[in-house]
Amino acid sequence: MATVETSSKAAAVNPLKMSQPLGAAYAFLGMNRCMPVMHGSQGCTSFGLVLLVRHFREAIPLQTTAMNEVSSILGGMENIEKAVLNIRLRAKPDLIAICSTGLTETKGDDVNAYLKLIRQKHPDLADTALTYVSTPDYTGAFQDGWAGAVEALIRALGEPQPGMQRRTNQVNLLAGCHLTPADIEELRDIVQSFGLEPIVLPDVSGSLDGHLPDNFSPTSMGGTTLADMRALGASIVSIAIGEQMRASAQAVEELSGVPYVVFDRLTGLQANDRFLAYLEYVSGRPIPERYRRQRSQLQDAMLDGHFFFGGVKVAIGAEPDLLLALSAWLTEMGCEIGCAVTTTTSPMLEGVPTAKVVIGDLEDLEQGARRISAGLLVTHSHGRQAAERLHIPFHRAGLPMFDRLGAGHCLSVGYRGTRGLIFEIGNLLLAQGHAHTPDDWQLPQSTRDALALATSVQGESS
């Protein structure tokens, strides 16, 4: 079991983490016809907008309440009111989703009260859903903002409808921020192959999958609809992917009595065996033959790749759920997690297969990698300079990934995604590695002693 420590440096050097408001805005982008709004200064929104545009290479709808010196002191209700009215007039979204920033949290704006007053003053807003989540960027990290936003959406829009009946083939799929659009698409296909219909929340596979629409839309295009939100309570179970989604699953259970199950990861052979076995149990249908074949292909890939993974020391920096998923899988492949750095607290950190997890920055990751003589560095694109200085292979994982194409289409879940990871990282190690000799895998001392004894006995007898 890993011990969790927090870096005691006075300041972060080359930060690993991203802020809560950005995580919340990203979650809101998984809602259909939504306009996310950051309640803060224009700079806060501009920074987040640039980061998401560079990662996905898509137009990102994101607005701001444009707080200035006066409104920051006197309160931001007027700014929120103007933002909501202008967005409704120009973009006509189904949902306006607001997240706070450190500026307005420090002031102490009561945004929920503001929204009630705004609705009273403007009855014409009745056709537009409004929701708010508190996400101060001076605490927590990206994963916390995502988790808080999803829970806020459920509590604001997921109230059970009168006369709602259970749908025996409907399940809720609550996706963590560590899942890419391609990951979510893969999981939807797997669930549907068992005759189940998933409501995915948030569904960035529909809004950030890089498709070209027929017509321009100023809001998010695709994702979870308001009708889907209202139908959450009719599902037979909520399947949460990642510990960060536990609170959201509990919120659905609290509101509608829908039971839930949490899968901490879906990368790796055993993790996907458990997932498919659960779907078989819930649906009452046998596992489709194509997944049995994919499992066999994964086993063959593991056999082919373990020569190159075995004994490699890895330094990895990521959000908690992504850290657990990748580190557990790398350990299963024979690697040793010598340095693990993350962004925020989580109950799952103790389960990371290493001696110590540090809540720190990329400097901590680089120093740790140098200390253990790491053979592989895993983190997002901001770790590329450290990998160059260390002269070791670098695998990009997480957000942002701005120096590679297709970030939204990276697949790492299911049998297929795990197999792809083996080939991708295995090729990095293969390209960097030296020609292996028998000395790279020393036999245990007991085996060598027995071999020496057998050799001496054979010599005496001859």
Residue pairs with C-beta under 8 A, 6 or more apart in sequence:
1 350
1 351
2 340
2 349
2 350
2 351
2 352
2 353
2 354
2 355
2 356
2 357
3 350
3 355
3 356
3 357
4 345
4 349
4 350
4 356
4 357
4 359
5 356
5 357
5 358
5 359
6 358
6 359
6 360
7 358
7 359
7 360
7 361
7 364
9 360
9 361
9 363
12 360
12 361
12 363
13 361
13 362
13 363
14 361
14 362
14 363
14 366
14 382
14 386
15 361
15 362
15 382
16 317
16 341
16 342
16 343
16 360
16 361
16 362
16 364
16 365
16 379
16 380
16 382
17 141
17 142
17 319
17 343
17 344
17 361
18 51
18 141
18 142
18 343
18 399
18 400
19 48
19 101
19 135
19 137
19 141
19 142
19 145
20 99
20 135
20 136
20 137
20 139
20 140
20 141
20 142
20 144
20 145
20 148
21 38
21 40
21 44
21 48
21 99
21 100
21 101
21 135
21 137
21 145
22 48
22 51
22 52
22 142
22 145
23 135
23 141
23 142
23 143
23 144
23 145
23 146
23 147
23 148
23 149
23 177
24 36
24 97
24 99
24 133
24 135
24 145
24 146
24 148
24 149
25 36
25 38
25 48
25 52
25 62
25 99
25 145
25 149
26 52
26 142
26 145
26 146
26 177
26 204
26 399
27 145
27 146
27 149
27 150
27 153
27 177
27 202
28 34
28 36
28 95
28 97
28 99
28 149
28 153
28 202
28 220
29 36
29 52
29 60
29 61
29 202
29 204
29 207
29 208
29 220
29 223
30 175
30 200
30 201
30 202
30 203
30 204
30 206
30 207
30 208
30 220
30 223
30 224
31 95
31 97
31 153
31 202
31 203
31 207
31 220
31 223
31 224
31 225
32 94
32 203
32 206
32 207
32 220
32 221
32 222
32 223
32 224
32 225
32 226
33 93
33 94
33 95
33 217
33 219
33 220
33 221
33 225
34 61
34 93
34 94
34 95
34 96
34 97
34 219
34 220
34 223
35 61
35 63
35 87
35 91
35 93
35 95
35 96
35 97
35 218
35 219
35 220
36 61
36 62
36 63
36 97
36 98
36 99
36 220
37 62
37 63
37 64
37 65
37 83
37 84
37 87
37 96
37 97
37 98
37 99
38 44
38 45
38 48
38 62
38 63
38 64
38 65
38 98
38 99
38 100
38 101
39 64
39 65
39 67
39 76
39 79
39 80
39 98
39 99
39 100
39 101
39 104
39 109
39 111
40 64
40 65
40 67
40 100
40 101
40 102
40 103
40 104
41 64
41 66
41 67
41 68
41 72
41 101
41 103
42 64
42 66
44 64
44 101
44 103
44 137
45 62
45 63
45 64
46 64
48 62
49 60
49 62
51 400
51 402
52 60
52 62
53 59
53 60
54 400
54 402
55 399
55 400
55 401
55 402
55 407
55 408
56 208
56 210
56 407
56 408
57 210
57 405
57 407
58 208
58 210
61 91
61 218
61 219
61 220
63 83
63 87
64 83
65 76
65 79
65 80
65 82
65 83
65 98
65 104
66 79
66 83
67 76
67 79
67 103
67 104
71 78
71 79
72 103
72 104
72 107
73 107
75 107
75 109
76 104
76 107
76 109
76 111
76 114
77 109
77 114
77 117
77 118
80 98
80 111
80 114
80 115
80 118
81 114
81 118
81 121
84 96
84 118
84 125
84 128
84 130
85 122
85 125
87 93
87 96
88 96
88 125
88 128
90 218
91 218
91 219
92 219
93 128
93 218
93 219
94 128
94 129
94 219
94 225
94 226
95 128
95 129
95 130
95 131
95 157
95 226
96 128
96 129
96 130
96 131
97 130
97 131
97 132
97 133
97 149
97 153
98 111
98 115
98 130
98 131
98 132
98 133
99 132
99 133
99 134
99 135
99 145
99 149
100 109
100 111
100 132
100 133
100 134
100 135
100 136
101 135
101 136
101 137
102 136
102 137
102 138
104 111
105 134
105 136
105 138
106 136
106 138
111 132
111 134
112 132
115 130
115 132
118 125
118 130
119 125
119 126
119 130
129 156
129 157
129 226
130 156
131 152
131 153
131 156
131 157
132 152
132 156
133 145
133 148
133 149
133 151
133 152
134 148
135 144
135 145
135 148
135 149
140 344
141 319
141 343
141 344
142 177
142 319
142 343
142 399
143 176
143 177
143 178
143 244
143 319
143 320
143 321
143 343
143 344
143 346
144 244
144 344
146 176
146 177
146 244
147 176
147 177
147 244
147 245
147 247
147 248
149 202
150 174
150 201
150 202
150 245
150 248
151 247
151 248
151 251
153 201
153 202
153 229
154 201
154 229
154 232
154 248
154 251
154 252
154 255
155 251
155 255
157 226
157 229
157 230
158 229
158 230
158 232
158 233
158 251
158 252
158 255
158 256
159 230
159 233
159 255
160 233
160 255
160 256
161 230
161 231
161 233
164 231
164 233
164 234
164 256
165 234
166 234
166 235
166 236
167 197
167 231
167 234
167 235
167 236
168 236
169 195
169 196
169 197
169 236
169 283
170 196
170 197
170 198
170 199
170 231
170 234
170 235
170 236
171 191
171 196
171 197
171 198
171 199
171 235
171 236
171 237
171 238
171 239
171 282
172 198
172 199
172 201
172 232
172 235
172 237
172 238
172 239
172 249
172 252
172 258
172 260
173 184
173 187
173 188
173 191
173 198
173 199
173 200
173 201
173 239
173 241
174 201
174 238
174 239
174 240
174 241
174 245
174 248
174 249
174 252
175 183
175 184
175 187
175 200
175 201
175 202
175 203
175 204
175 241
175 242
175 245
176 240
176 241
176 242
176 244
176 245
176 321
177 242
177 244
177 319
177 321
177 399
178 242
178 318
178 319
178 321
178 322
178 325
178 398
179 187
179 241
179 242
179 413
180 204
180 407
180 408
180 409
180 410
180 411
180 412
181 204
181 205
181 208
181 209
181 210
181 408
181 409
182 205
182 209
182 408
182 409
182 410
182 411
182 417
183 266
183 410
183 411
183 412
183 413
183 417
184 200
184 203
184 204
184 205
185 205
185 209
186 411
186 413
186 414
186 416
186 417
187 198
187 200
187 241
187 266
187 413
187 414
188 198
188 200
188 205
190 275
190 276
190 279
190 291
190 414
191 198
191 239
191 279
192 198
193 288
193 290
193 291
194 279
194 280
194 282
194 283
194 285
194 288
195 283
195 285
196 279
196 282
196 283
198 239
199 224
199 228
199 231
199 232
199 235
200 206
200 224
201 224
201 228
201 229
201 232
201 248
202 223
202 224
203 222
203 223
203 224
204 223
204 408
206 221
206 222
206 223
206 224
207 220
207 221
207 222
207 223
208 408
209 222
209 408
209 409
210 408
210 409
211 221
211 222
213 221
232 238
232 252
232 256
232 258
233 252
233 255
233 256
233 257
233 258
234 256
235 252
235 258
236 258
236 282
237 258
237 259
237 260
237 261
237 282
238 248
238 249
238 252
238 253
238 258
238 259
238 260
238 261
239 260
239 261
239 263
239 278
240 246
240 248
240 249
240 260
240 261
240 262
240 263
241 263
241 266
242 262
242 263
242 264
242 265
242 321
243 262
243 264
243 320
243 321
243 324
243 346
243 347
243 348
244 320
244 321
244 346
245 262
246 260
246 262
249 260
249 261
249 262
250 260
252 258
252 260
253 259
253 260
261 278
263 271
263 274
263 275
263 278
264 271
264 321
264 324
264 325
264 348
264 351
265 271
265 321
265 324
265 325
265 328
265 329
266 272
266 275
266 325
266 413
266 414
267 325
267 326
267 328
267 329
267 412
267 413
267 417
267 418
267 421
268 325
268 328
268 329
268 332
268 418
269 295
269 298
269 299
269 302
269 332
269 415
269 418
270 332
271 328
271 329
272 295
272 413
272 414
272 415
272 418
273 295
276 287
276 291
277 287
279 287
280 286
280 287
291 415
294 414
294 415
294 416
294 419
295 415
297 415
297 419
298 415
298 416
298 418
298 419
298 422
301 419
301 422
301 423
302 333
302 422
304 422
304 426
305 333
305 422
305 423
305 426
306 333
306 334
307 436
308 426
308 429
308 430
308 433
309 330
309 333
309 334
309 335
309 422
309 425
309 426
309 429
310 333
310 334
310 335
310 441
311 334
311 335
311 336
311 440
311 441
312 334
312 335
312 336
312 375
312 376
312 429
313 335
313 336
313 338
313 372
313 373
313 374
313 375
313 376
314 327
314 330
314 335
314 336
314 337
314 338
314 339
314 374
314 375
314 376
314 377
314 378
315 338
315 339
315 340
315 341
315 365
315 366
315 368
315 369
315 372
315 374
315 376
315 377
315 378
316 323
316 326
316 327
316 330
316 337
316 339
316 340
316 341
316 365
316 377
316 378
316 379
316 397
317 323
317 340
317 341
317 342
317 362
317 365
317 378
317 379
317 380
317 383
318 326
318 342
318 343
318 378
318 379
318 380
318 397
318 398
319 342
319 343
319 344
319 398
320 342
320 343
320 344
320 345
320 346
320 348
320 349
321 346
321 348
322 397
322 398
323 340
323 342
323 349
323 352
323 357
324 348
324 349
324 351
324 352
325 412
326 378
326 397
326 412
327 337
327 340
327 352
327 353
327 354
328 351
328 352
328 353
329 418
329 421
330 337
330 378
331 337
331 353
333 422
335 376
337 352
337 353
337 354
338 354
338 368
338 369
338 371
338 372
338 374
339 354
339 358
339 365
339 368
339 369
339 371
339 372
339 374
340 352
340 354
340 356
340 357
340 358
341 357
341 358
341 359
341 360
341 361
341 362
341 364
341 365
341 368
341 379
342 349
342 357
342 358
342 359
342 360
343 359
344 359
345 359
349 357
358 364
358 368
362 379
362 382
362 383
362 386
365 377
365 379
365 383
365 386
366 383
366 386
366 389
366 390
368 374
369 377
369 386
369 390
369 392
370 390
374 390
374 392
375 392
375 393
375 429
375 432
376 392
376 393
376 394
376 395
376 425
376 428
376 429
377 383
377 386
377 387
377 390
377 392
377 393
377 394
377 395
378 394
378 395
378 397
379 396
379 397
379 398
380 396
380 397
380 398
380 399
380 400
380 401
381 396
381 400
381 401
381 402
381 403
381 404
382 400
383 394
383 396
384 394
384 396
384 403
387 393
387 394
388 394
392 432
393 425
393 428
393 429
393 431
393 432
394 428
395 424
395 425
395 428
396 403
396 404
397 412
399 407
400 407
401 407
401 410
411 417
411 420
412 418
412 420
412 421
443 451
